[in-house]
Amino acid sequence: MSHTAPLLQMAGICKSFGSAQVLREVDLRLDAGEVLALLGANGAGKSTLVKILCGVYSRDAGTVRLDDQAVRYDRPEEAIAHGVRFLPQEVSILPDLTVAENILIADLPLKRSWLGKQVDRPALRTKARSLLDRLGCDLDPDAPVHQLSAPHKRLVEIARALAGQARVIVMDEPTASLADREVQALFAVVERLKAQQIGIIYISHYLDEVFEIADRITVLRDGLNAGDFATATASRREVLDAMLGTTVDELYPPRGASIGEVALEVENLSLPGALDDVSFALHRGEILGVFGLLGSGIDQLGRAIYGALGPQPGARIALEGAPYIPTDPRQGRDAGIGFVAAERQREGIVPDLGVRANITLPFIDRFVRLFSVSKPREVSHAQSWIDRLEIRAAHLDQPLRLLSGGNQQKACLARWLVEGLKVLILEEPTRGVDVGARHELYLALRQWTQQGLAVLLISSDAEEVAGVCDRSIVLDRGRVSSHFSGGAAPADLLHTPTAKDHP
């Protein structure tokens, strides 16, 4: 580790909102050419600290030094001028512009002509090409951004940060929508940034990624520093304990001891271009994992069973022994199947509605008395699940968009936990959820299976499937390529034979 002054030093940072003290004398250090993972459960203070660094919030106390020079700014533009850039989880670029235009939008090269000042297209391409080369990226500078894949859009955003002379780049959940091979491509870019002495603050809920890419880890808990670790010598257990404030023996609860009768049986489920002759059985009291990567078919499997993709000719599906022909989501719901989509912001929640309304919405008819909704019954039902799942909200009608990712996901689950639920299908259940909320969700799933619920957990997170599921299957190119009984190691799931190896 270098003994020179750090690239970034935040010391004694305090911030309050009204009577709530969010940060209490927090310290953070980042060296040039270093990746620092900033971890903490929801509400730990990560977002507030980063917003202070990026000029969104002003600090109440403390100091910020860049290149050993004290700085103070209260606007994002000032932070950018000091070389601090923030890359949000959702890529923020202009889809109708080209790659080059997006990269250099803040400083387009101009030339004079008889029409006045115009964009100097050759210079624009040359500058953009130079910045893309620094990332090892061969994107066409003239390509429209709306045609790019998610990882390529992320690279455009990083190149734009370089165009602004960024010295510190904050990445917030940069791999949330990326497949494994795309994650590795992003990590290669991060290594190039390190070699150029750029400091990276990396915020992620994926501990495996953190231990792979970060040099150090800073943990916040309840607005305080809770630990600082070198990834080369730290253990996951130490980091988890620091994040949660208690000793957690395992992130994943013990597996179920009693598996019941078959709740859902699927035979010969095919979907053109997505699924090919998929068959499996799911039992009461069981969590069955379905693991797969991008293009494996996992994005379509749950929807097909739930009825969101219409009738599936040729498939034979039975629900508790009775034939079940999924035609639409309403039929799936009425048959006792719940479905929580991976893209909760787009498909799972109504962000501007309150917590209560989001929980009761699918079954609002159950609360109707004398031609109108009985608010006391609705409130009682919603409050009971808010209490049981420990959903942290200011009040029942707080808009769901204001809650953390973990609390939003708990509300999505709560809406399905009604009398008559037989099978719960979950897509990427802990995507964008911090480790503390993940542990709580896993415990809740296990408690429900002990009461006889059957859970189909569909995930591209090999560690999650291996850790929480009683059995698992692997989808590859639409086909079931492997089955695992009992606990499977993540490596087992990732290194199974591919579908092309099967007849």
Beta strands, then each sheet from edge to edge (+ up, - down):
strand 1: 8-17
strand 2: 20-30
strand 3: 35-39
strand 4: 61-66
strand 5: 69-71
strand 6: 84-87
strand 7: 110-113
strand 8: 116-119
strand 9: 168-172
strand 10: 199-203
strand 11: 216-221
strand 12: 224-230
strand 13: 262-271
strand 14: 275-283
strand 15: 287-291
strand 16: 316-319
strand 17: 322-323
strand 18: 337-340
strand 19: 368-369
strand 20: 372-373
strand 21: 423-427
strand 22: 454-459
strand 23: 471-476
strand 24: 479-485
sheet 1: 2+ 1- 4+ 5-
sheet 2: 6+ 9+ 10+ 3+ 11+ 12-
sheet 3: 7+ 8-
sheet 4: 14+ 13- 16+ 17-
sheet 5: 18+ 21+ 22+ 15+ 23+ 24-
sheet 6: 19+ 20-
end
